[in-house]
Amino acid sequence: MINRELIRLKVVQQTYAYYQNGNHKLDTAEKDLFFSLSKSYDLYLYMLELMVELSRMAERAFIVATNRYNRLRDGEAPNPRFLNNQFIAQLEKNRQLKDFVENQMKTWADDEDYVRGLWNRVADSEVYREWMERTDKPTYEDDKTLWRNIYRKIIVEDEELDHLLEEKSLFWNDDRFLVDSFVLKTIKQFDKKLGADQPLLPEYRDEEDREFARRLLRASLLGAENYRATIAQSLYNWDLERVALMDLLIMQTALAEMFTFPRIPVSVTINEYVDIAKFYSTPRSASYINGLLDAIARRLIDEGKLKKTMPQRQEATPEEPSADKAETED
């Protein structure tokens, strides 16, 4: 599950923390990086469990409605269509997810009010209404599609959930946009025949990705002086000290990747760190970083210091960052 996009983001975050906390211990920074990445995987499993808990809340609401109907015989009998979902029944029995809940003691039991409110939002949604109005017998694929739509259209968009997760873990502040995509991918990959043994996404695709994280962090921190000197050589009428700290660290990490992982195309590296800049900075800052990294890479290739090929396109001229951005160092 932990892909290189997430690794790059976490390395930039940890590089920032390394300079802010003042102890400058490389081993500690590496330990903190992998702890942060493990918390991202926890969030992935936690969001899967949210769907299970949401289904349980729907079942409780159905029981209450059924008891009321049996007592009053008023209106139509409650429809169990939503509860007879093959995908969510399989997810609830998933061995890996059950182990996570039992071993980590992470459940949504303490957030019953939130889950109830989320269920009410689902029950009031067009997705739910259209599902309940259907008269056909749903297939397993239909059941998966329903939950993909609930997750994509309701859970992903729920701002209250953002605040709740932020209170639970500082490590989860910036992870949801990636974790949500992994949850949706997981739903799509579920196979009815695998039952409770359906594999969830692994924490790391392979050991190579874990090694990528370690080497990238160490290269960024150990080579900081050289990378900053390289950046300074390409600044146009602008002192290195006036570049915002986060922008500087994004470029520092990008250069570390260019030199440490020569098999990754330069254009891919630049695009990945420009995306991080868009997330943490302004579009103007991202444009500035894009132009500057592009100019630096081309110069290093011309000087024979960077043995990579780049797509031919018009030379990019870095813009000066805005004054308020340049003065922001924290």
Phi, psi and omega in degrees: 000321181286103182262181186286335175298314178292321179300314180301316179299315181292325178294318177299316178300316183288328175297319177298314180297325180301317181280334182279326185279342170085349183276336174052045176256115185296318181297323178293318179298319180293318178298317180294325179298311183289330174294318178298318179294322178294326177293329176295321178292323175303317181298320177303311180292323180296322179288328173296318180295331178300320178296321178297314181293327177295321177294322177295322177295322177296323179294318178296320178296323179294319180296316178299315181294322180293317178298320179294318180296317180296330181279319187257336185052046183247125179079205182266150177294142179304142183265122182275010186306318183294326185282335183275056186255117185292324181294311185291329175295322178291318180297320181298328181269357185303125185296318182294319180291320178296321178297320179299312182297318182288317185281324181269349182055037177256114176223173177262013183298327181280355182239040184300321181297319178295313182298321178297317178296321178295319178298320177299323178291323176295312183297335179268000187275160176293325178303312181292315182301314181296323179294316183288338179277347179288149181245355180282165175273117185290145174273172176301319179294324175300316181297320177295317180299320178303312183287330173297320180291319177298315182293313186290320188266340185240305183293314181301323185273000186279108182290329178299326179294322177303313181294320181296315181293325179297324178290330183282324182202128176294337181288345185264001185304317189248009189265340192298323184298332176271317181299320179302321180293327179289323177297314179298321177295321180297314179303315182298326184277349182300139181235123183304324185294338184277345176053225183290346182267008176306120179287135172275174179297137179289158180300314174236143177299318177198175182295336180297322179291323177296319178292326176302316180297313182297312183292323181294316179297312181296320179295318181298319184279317183287330181260015186305316183298315180292318181294321179292324176295321177296319178295317182299325180296338184254004178286141181254107179053042184210129180277146181302324182295341183267355176282133180304141185303313182297320178298319179296318182289327176297314180291323178300315180291323178299316178294322177301320179292318180302317184278329187273331184234076185295345180280345178276123180303140180304317182299324178294313180301312181300313182299321181296318183279335171294321177296321176296320178298322178297327182285321185260343185233200180263162176304325179295320178294319179297320178296320178298313180296320178301310181294319182291315178297321178298314181295318180297313182298317180296319179295317181294324177293317179298325181276357180078012181271343180227112185265073178222153175260148180234148176297142179285122176206173185297140180302135179266136178252117182297136173273155173286137177291158180297154185298317182293326178291318183293331183274351181275113184245007182225000000 
